[in-house]
Amino acid sequence: MNIPNVPFALDDQQQAARAWFEELRNRICAEFEAIEREAGSDARFEYTPWNRDDDAEARGGGGVRGLIKGKVFEKAGVNVSTVGGAFSEEFSKTIHGAGENPNFFATGISLVAHMANPHVPAVHMNTRFLVTQKRWFGGGADLNPPLPYEEDTADFHGRLKAACDPHGADYYDRYKKWADDYFWIPHRNVHRGVGGIFYDHLEGDFAANFAFTRAVGEAFLDVFPRIVRRRMGLGFSAAEKEQQLVWRGRYAEFNLVYDRGTLFGLKTGGNIDAILMSLPPEAKWA
């Protein structure tokens, strides 16, 4: 895989975070491809490197967009980006630690999977490391089933709680509530899915916060493939497929109207295809 060069020096923390996100991407993609093979499909990820277009003041960077369209994963994107530059004056006021200095560095992984079978939940996972005048981690994961199963929801939340508990007694409850509040569609008066965890601005102890962020990635890689394998062989009706398509419409509404990551990517010169890979391949609005 061709990984674009970053045209500026990375310090040890920045390089460690970048390396982890790229390693996690490789492991997730390998697992998704293994699931496709189990389903009798030879679908593979296609990797598209991209470089950021910048003005003379910005430092640039780029990433790799990974996309698979298969028998189980109707459309799944796994993106890693590492960029640096300067926020616009207006946008910098909305970013933690960037009020007086617009310069930033960001590296992270972002994943969205839309599934062919409506019994298999869609999912989102993102973890990132940002540097402004402050340094912090953020991210999380949330499950978005059009046909919810209590067993899947319990397993997903249980695995995230197991990742949270060693790092903070209140982490799971706090970050679960944050996800419930964040992944809410006000104009629909519904949650986007069955939740998960969401955290941001986790700063101070780099080693501890990085360890927690890695634990979140490991939890996702452990639990989501198990849920996929549990449901991917189930039959489904036309009505259940219709329910999935309508639910995808709500997912698209959230990502286009409220999602911070979408706004961040658009405001910082990210790759448009990578930013909008979160949108489903097909959706309906009744």
WOZINOR-V374189 format. One record per pair of residues at least 12 apart in sequence whose C-alpha atoms are under 8 Angstrom apart, sorted by sequence separation. I is the first residue (numbers start at 1). J is the second residue. If there is no record, write none. Layout:
BEGIN
I;J  I;J
END
This chain:
BEGIN
33;45  50;62  51;63  65;77  66;78  111;123  112;124  127;139  160;172  183;195  49;62  50;63  65;78  66;79  89;102  111;124  112;125  126;139  127;140  143;156  262;275  49;63  50;64  65;79  88;102  110;124  111;125  125;139  126;140  261;275  262;276  49;64  50;65  64;79  65;80  87;102  110;125  111;126  125;140  126;141  180;195  29;45  48;64  49;65  63;79  64;80  86;102  87;103  110;126  125;141  179;195  180;196  182;198  47;64  48;65  63;80  64;81  86;103  87;104  109;126  110;127  124;141  125;142  179;196  180;197  47;65  48;66  63;81  85;103  86;104  108;126  109;127  123;141  124;142  179;197  47;66  62;81  63;82  84;103  85;104  108;127  109;128  123;142  124;143  176;195  178;197  179;198  46;66  47;67  61;81  62;82  63;83  84;104  85;105  108;128  123;143  124;144  176;196  177;197  178;198  179;199  45;66  46;67  61;82  62;83  84;105  107;128  108;129  122;143  123;144  176;197  178;199  45;67  46;68  61;83  83;105  84;106  106;128  107;129  121;143  122;144  123;145  175;197  176;198  45;68  60;83  61;84  82;105  83;106  106;129  107;130  121;144  122;145  175;198  255;278  44;68  45;69  59;83  60;84  82;106  83;107  106;130  121;145  122;146  175;199  255;279  43;68  44;69  59;84  60;85  81;106  82;107  105;130  106;131  120;145  121;146  172;197  43;69  44;70  58;84  59;85  81;107  82;108  104;130  105;131  119;145  121;147  252;278  43;70  58;85  80;107  81;108  104;131  105;132  118;145  119;146  120;147  121;148  252;279  42;70  43;71  57;85  58;86  80;108  81;109  104;132  118;146  119;147  251;279  252;280  41;70  57;86  80;109  103;132  118;147  119;148  41;71  79;109  80;110  102;132  52;83  78;109  79;110  101;132  39;71  78;110  79;111  101;133  248;280  39;72  77;110  78;111  36;70  77;111  78;112  98;132  248;282  249;283  36;71  76;111  77;112  97;132  98;133  248;283  249;284  36;72  76;112  77;113  96;132  97;133  98;134  160;196  247;283  248;284  249;285  35;72  36;73  76;113  97;134  142;179  160;197  245;282  246;283  247;284  75;113  76;114  96;134  245;283  246;284  74;113  75;114  76;115  157;196  244;283  245;284  246;285  73;113  74;114  75;115  156;196  246;286  32;73  73;114  74;115  153;194  167;208  73;115  74;116  242;284  72;115  73;116  72;116  4;49  71;116  72;117  167;212  1;47  3;49  4;50  148;194  2;49  4;51  146;193  144;192  145;193  164;212  29;78  144;193  145;194  163;212  143;193  144;194  8;59  142;193  143;194  144;195  164;215  7;59  142;194  143;195  163;215  164;216  7;60  8;61  25;78  142;195  143;196  163;216  6;60  7;61  25;79  142;196  6;61  25;80  141;196  142;197  5;61  6;62  140;196  141;197  160;216  163;219  4;61  5;62  140;197  141;198  4;62  22;80  140;198  192;250  4;63  21;80  139;198  140;199  160;219  192;251  3;63  4;64  138;198  139;199  159;219  160;220  3;64  138;199  139;200  159;220  2;64  138;200  192;254  137;200  138;201  18;82  136;200  137;201  138;202  159;223  136;201  137;202  185;250  135;201  136;202  137;203  136;203  156;223  135;203  136;204  155;223  156;224  134;203  135;204  185;254  136;206  184;254  183;254  137;209  137;210  139;213  138;213  141;216  152;227  6;82  137;213  140;216  6;83  141;220  25;109  21;107  127;213  21;108  22;109  21;109  18;107  17;107  18;108  127;217  17;108  14;107  147;240  125;220  147;243  146;243  147;244  146;244  146;247  146;248  96;201  120;227  121;228  120;228  120;231  17;129  119;231  120;232  119;232  14;129  117;232  119;234  117;234  119;236  118;236  117;236  118;240  118;241  117;241  118;243  118;244  72;232  112;277  113;278  112;278  114;280  111;278  114;281  91;267  87;267  87;268  85;268  35;225  13;206  17;210  24;217  28;221  32;225  20;214  31;225  35;229  79;274  77;274  77;277  76;277  77;278  75;280  75;281  74;281  62;270  65;274  54;269  53;269  52;269  52;270  52;271  51;271  50;271
END
